[in-house]
């Protein structure tokens, strides 16, 4: 499972500097959310979004839950994607309704939410109540603490108290709701951009010192590091150079979006050898908000402008599909399930509807309505 986060590009020089501030389920459901064949990968693509009318659900419970967090008040709402019934509604904002949620991750028994006051709120799905709150600000060195990167698995949640460079990686036990381990795993000038758990390893991308870090989830020991920075003297080579990017896990391969060099990279988990897959400069200049997630169907990249989601092949990295919402309210965020995308519209207006999109055909199958405006979404059984 991985975090849900909206990413924006960072502009910087090639030199490494110290800066402050600032993956996926491969089971049935994940947590969380056209240009034709002209992309750099050269694959064929289709369009979707504006050609379907949506629907109102089958009326029968599906067991798949769409999790939404409101954009005004941090209430977690669970909606069955079949019946459209609200199965859970829990206030998770703590003492202040202004402590909005930045990210969420879903496990079989819990929903974990990172608030912008540096607190992890945990909702028990069985009791449908707030199970607890974990303050991670004591592990932060800054005046304020953000929680943007969050993964769950191995009976725990994993996150960073983001405030300054090289924040520690925390393991929070699901049983005790306490931080059991906190370890420095990043480069001395590194900062996390994405984290995912594949059932065996934690995979973390960091920017500034652009690289991929493989971590033991139990001990938080670093198992391996892969340098991903582009050598300015040899663009085909990797080294300890500045970069910025995010990872999507499709099973055997981690796909890396390198926003600094506008290219798609791949790292095979068996060999940990990085390779350049394609130039993405024909697709985007990355001067837009984006989201990158993966599962066995592929790696999915959302681009706020021009309002599309593109799917890359999980084996080759070729462009398989362009889901085009540019004429249908744009695209704001998506949540990724095994066979469907759940997509909210873009723009600054309040959003109450989520589109369910078939991954293979690109058709919008139905529209799911929320009783409250939506800020974040995730999906899981």
C-alpha positions in Angstrom: 0.0 0.0 0.0 1.1 3.5 -0.6 0.3 7.0 0.3 -2.0 9.3 -1.6 -0.4 12.6 -2.4 -0.5 15.4 -5.0 3.0 16.2 -6.2 4.3 19.4 -7.7 7.6 19.8 -9.5 10.7 21.3 -7.8 13.1 23.4 -9.8 16.7 23.3 -8.7 20.3 23.2 -10.0 22.2 20.0 -10.6 24.4 20.3 -7.6 23.4 18.6 -4.4 22.2 21.0 -1.8 20.6 20.8 1.7 17.0 21.9 1.5 14.3 22.0 4.1 10.6 21.3 3.6 9.0 19.9 1.0 4.3 2.5 -4.7 1.4 0.0 -4.4 -0.6 -2.9 -3.5 -0.3 -5.8 -5.9 -3.2 -7.6 -4.2 -6.8 -7.1 -5.2 -7.1 -3.5 -4.2 -4.7 -0.7 -3.4 -4.9 2.2 -1.0 -5.2 5.5 -1.6 -6.3 8.7 -7.2 -5.6 12.0 -24.9 -2.4 12.5 -26.5 -2.9 9.5 -28.8 0.3 7.5 -29.5 2.6 10.5 -29.4 4.2 9.9 -26.0 7.9 9.1 -25.7 7.3 5.4 -25.2 5.7 5.2 -28.6 2.9 2.9 -27.6 -0.7 3.0 -28.6 -3.3 4.7 -26.4 -6.9 5.4 -26.2 -9.0 8.1 -24.5 -11.7 8.0 -21.9 -13.7 10.1 -19.6 -16.1 12.2 -21.7 -17.7 9.3 -23.5 -19.5 7.7 -20.7 -22.6 8.8 -18.8 -21.9 7.1 -15.4 -24.4 5.4 -13.3 -25.8 5.0 -9.8 -24.4 1.6 -8.7 -25.9 -1.9 -8.8 -27.8 -1.5 -5.6 -26.0 -4.5 -4.2 -23.0 -4.3 -1.8 -19.7 -5.0 -3.6 -17.5 -5.2 -0.5 -15.1 -2.8 -2.1 -15.0 0.4 -0.2 -14.2 3.9 -1.5 -12.6 5.9 1.3 -13.0 9.7 1.1 -11.8 12.5 3.3 -13.7 15.7 3.1 -11.9 18.9 1.9 -13.3 21.1 4.6 -13.5 18.9 7.7 -11.4 15.8 8.2 -14.1 13.2 8.4 -13.3 9.8 7.0 -16.2 8.4 5.0 -16.4 4.9 3.6 -18.8 4.2 0.6 -19.6 0.8 -0.8 -18.9 1.0 -4.5 -21.9 -1.3 -5.3 -24.7 -0.1 -3.1 -23.3 3.4 -2.7 -24.2 3.2 1.0 -22.1 5.0 3.6 -20.6 2.2 5.7 -18.4 4.4 7.9 -18.3 8.1 8.9 -15.7 9.0 11.5 -14.4 12.4 12.6 -10.6 12.2 12.5 -9.5 15.9 12.9 -8.7 15.7 16.6 -8.8 19.0 18.6 -9.1 21.3 15.6 -11.2 21.0 12.4 -8.3 22.8 10.7 -6.0 19.8 11.1 -6.8 18.5 7.6 -5.6 15.1 6.3 -2.6 15.1 3.9 -2.5 11.4 3.1 -4.1 8.1 3.8 -3.3 4.4 3.5 -5.7 1.4 3.9 -5.0 -2.0 5.4 -7.4 -4.9 5.9 -8.3 -3.8 9.4 -7.3 -0.1 9.7 -7.4 3.2 7.8 -4.3 5.3 8.5 -4.5 9.1 8.0 -1.7 11.6 8.2 -2.8 15.0 9.4 -1.0 18.3 8.9 -0.5 18.7 12.6 2.0 15.8 12.6 -0.5 13.3 13.9 -1.4 9.9 12.5 -5.1 9.2 13.1 -6.1 5.5 12.9 -9.6 4.3 12.3 -10.6 0.7 13.2 -12.7 -0.7 10.4 -14.4 -3.3 12.5 -15.6 -1.0 15.3 -16.0 2.0 12.9 -14.3 4.2 15.5 -11.2 6.2 15.9 -8.7 3.7 17.4 -6.1 6.2 18.3 -3.8 9.1 17.4 0.0 9.0 17.2 1.9 12.2 17.6 5.1 11.9 15.6 6.3 15.5 16.1 8.7 14.4 18.9 10.7 12.7 16.1 10.9 15.9 14.0 13.5 18.6 14.2 11.4 21.4 12.6 8.8 23.7 14.0 6.1 22.0 12.0 5.7 18.4 10.8 4.1 17.1 7.7 3.0 13.6 6.9 3.0 13.1 3.1 4.5 9.6 2.7 2.7 6.7 4.3 2.7 3.0 3.7 1.1 0.1 5.6 1.9 -3.6 5.9 3.7 -6.2 8.1 1.3 -5.2 11.0 2.6 -1.6 11.0 2.6 1.8 9.3 5.7 3.5 8.0 6.2 7.2 7.6 8.5 10.2 8.0 8.1 13.3 10.2 8.8 15.7 7.3 10.2 19.0 8.4 13.9 19.2 7.5 16.3 17.2 5.3 17.0 13.5 6.3 13.9 12.9 8.4 13.9 9.5 10.2 11.8 6.6 9.0 9.3 5.5 11.6 7.7 2.2 12.2 4.4 2.5 14.0 2.9 -0.8 15.4 -0.7 -1.5 14.5 -1.2 -3.4 17.8 0.1 -0.8 20.2 -0.2 2.4 18.0 3.3 3.4 19.2 6.5 4.2 17.3 8.6 1.1 17.9 11.6 2.1 15.7 13.0 5.3 14.2 16.1 5.2 12.0 17.9 7.5 9.6 17.8 5.7 6.2 18.1 8.6 3.8 21.1 10.4 2.4 22.4 13.3 4.6 20.8 15.7 2.1 17.9 13.4 1.1 14.2 14.0 1.5 11.5 11.4 0.9 9.1 11.6 -2.1 7.4 8.2 -2.1 7.2 5.0 -0.1 5.6 1.6 -0.7 5.6 -1.9 0.8 5.5 -5.0 -1.4 5.1 -7.6 1.3 8.8 -8.1 1.7 10.6 -4.7 1.4 10.0 -1.0 1.8 10.9 1.0 -1.2 11.6 4.7 -0.8 12.6 7.3 -3.3 14.4 10.4 -2.2 15.2 13.7 -3.9 18.1 16.1 -3.8 20.4 13.0 -3.6 18.2 11.2 -6.1 17.9 7.5 -5.4 16.0 4.5 -4.4 16.4 2.9 -0.9 15.4 -0.7 -0.1 14.6 -1.2 3.6 13.9 -4.2 5.8 10.4 -3.4 7.2 11.0 -5.2 10.5 14.4 -3.8 11.5 14.4 -0.7 9.2 17.9 -1.7 8.1 18.9 -0.4 4.7 19.3 -3.4 2.4 20.4 -1.6 -0.7 20.7 1.8 -2.4 20.3 2.6 -6.1 21.7 5.9 -7.5 19.3 7.5 -10.0 20.8 11.0 -10.6 21.6 11.9 -14.2 25.3 12.5 -14.8 25.4 16.0 -16.5 28.5 14.9 -18.5 27.0 11.6 -19.5 23.2 11.6 -19.6 23.1 7.8 -20.0 24.9 7.2 -16.7 23.6 7.3 -13.2 25.4 8.8 -10.2 25.1 10.8 -7.0 23.6 13.8 -8.7 20.6 16.0 -8.1 17.2 14.7 -9.1 13.5 14.5 -8.2 11.1 11.7 -8.8 8.6 9.1 -7.6 8.2 5.3 -7.8 5.4 3.0 -8.8 5.6 -0.7 -8.0 4.2 -3.2 -10.6 5.5 -6.4 -9.0 8.9 -7.3 -10.3 9.8 -3.8 -11.4 9.9 -0.4 -9.8 9.2 2.4 -12.3 10.6 5.8 -11.6 9.4 9.1 -12.9 12.4 11.4 -13.1 10.9 14.9 -13.2 14.2 16.7 -13.4 15.3 14.9 -16.7 11.7 14.2 -17.9 12.2 10.5 -18.4 10.9 7.1 -17.3 13.3 4.8 -15.5 13.0 1.2 -14.4 14.7 -0.7 -11.6 14.5 -4.5 -11.6 14.0 -5.8 -8.1 16.1 -8.9 -8.7 19.2 -7.1 -10.0 18.6 -3.5 -8.7 20.0 -2.3 -12.0 18.5 1.0 -13.1 17.8 1.6 -16.8 16.4 4.4 -18.9 13.1 3.4 -20.5 11.9 6.5 -22.4 12.1 10.2 -22.8 8.9 11.8 -21.4 9.5 15.4 -22.6 7.0 14.9 -25.4 4.3 14.0 -22.9 4.9 16.7 -20.2 7.4 19.2 -18.9 6.3 18.2 -15.4 5.3 21.8 -14.6 2.1 20.5 -13.2 0.7 18.5 -10.3 1.1 14.8 -10.6 0.5 11.4 -9.0 2.3 8.1 -9.7 1.0 4.7 -8.5 1.3 1.1 -9.7 -0.1 -2.4 -9.6 0.0 -5.5 -11.8 -1.9 -3.7 -14.5 0.8 -1.1 -14.9 2.2 2.2 -13.7 -0.3 5.1 -13.7 0.8 8.7 -14.0 -1.7 11.5 -13.5 -1.0 14.9 -15.0 -3.2 17.8 -13.8 -2.4 19.5 -17.1 -3.6 18.6 -19.6 -6.0 16.5 -17.4 -5.0 13.0 -18.2 -3.9 9.7 -16.6 -1.5 7.6 -18.7 -0.8 3.9 -18.1 2.6 2.3 -18.8 3.0 -1.4 -19.4 4.1 -3.2 -16.2 6.8 -5.2 -18.1 8.1 -3.0 -20.9 7.1 0.5 -19.8 5.4 1.2 -23.1 2.5 3.6 -23.1 -0.7 1.4 -23.0 -3.5 3.9 -22.5 -4.3 7.5 -22.1 -7.4 8.3 -20.0 -8.4 11.8 -21.1 -10.5 13.9 -18.8 -9.5 17.3 -20.3 -13.0 17.9 -21.6 -14.8 16.4 -18.7 -13.8 18.5 -15.7 -10.1 17.6 -15.6 -8.5 15.2 -13.2 -7.8 15.8 -9.5 -6.7 12.6 -7.9 -7.1 8.8 -8.4 -7.2 5.7 -6.3 -6.0 2.5 -7.9 -7.8 -0.9 -7.5 -6.9 -4.2 -9.3 -9.2 -3.6 -12.2 -10.5 0.0 -11.9 -9.4 3.6 -11.4 -11.4 5.9 -9.1 -11.0 9.4 -10.3 -12.2 12.8 -8.9 -12.5 15.8 -11.2 -9.9 18.6 -11.2 -10.4 22.3 -10.6 -10.8 24.4 -7.5 -14.5 23.8 -7.0 -15.9 21.5 -4.3 -16.1 17.9 -5.6 -18.7 15.4 -4.5 -18.5 12.8 -7.2 -16.0 10.0 -8.1 -15.8 8.4 -11.5 -15.2 4.6 -11.6 -13.1 3.8 -14.7 -12.5 0.4 -16.2 -8.7 0.1 -16.5 -8.7 -2.0 -19.7 -11.4 -0.2 -21.7 -11.1 3.2 -20.2 -14.9 3.5 -19.9 -16.5 5.4 -17.1 -18.7 2.7 -15.5 -20.5 4.7 -12.9 -20.4 7.8 -10.7 -20.2 7.5 -6.9 -21.6 10.4 -4.9 -20.3 11.5 -1.6 -22.4 13.2 1.0 -19.5 15.6 1.7 -17.0 17.4 -0.5 -13.9 15.2 -1.3 -10.3 16.1 -0.6 -8.6 12.7 -0.7 -9.6 9.2 -1.8 -8.4 5.7 -1.3 -9.9 2.2 -2.1 -9.8 -1.2 -0.5 -11.9 -4.1 0.4 
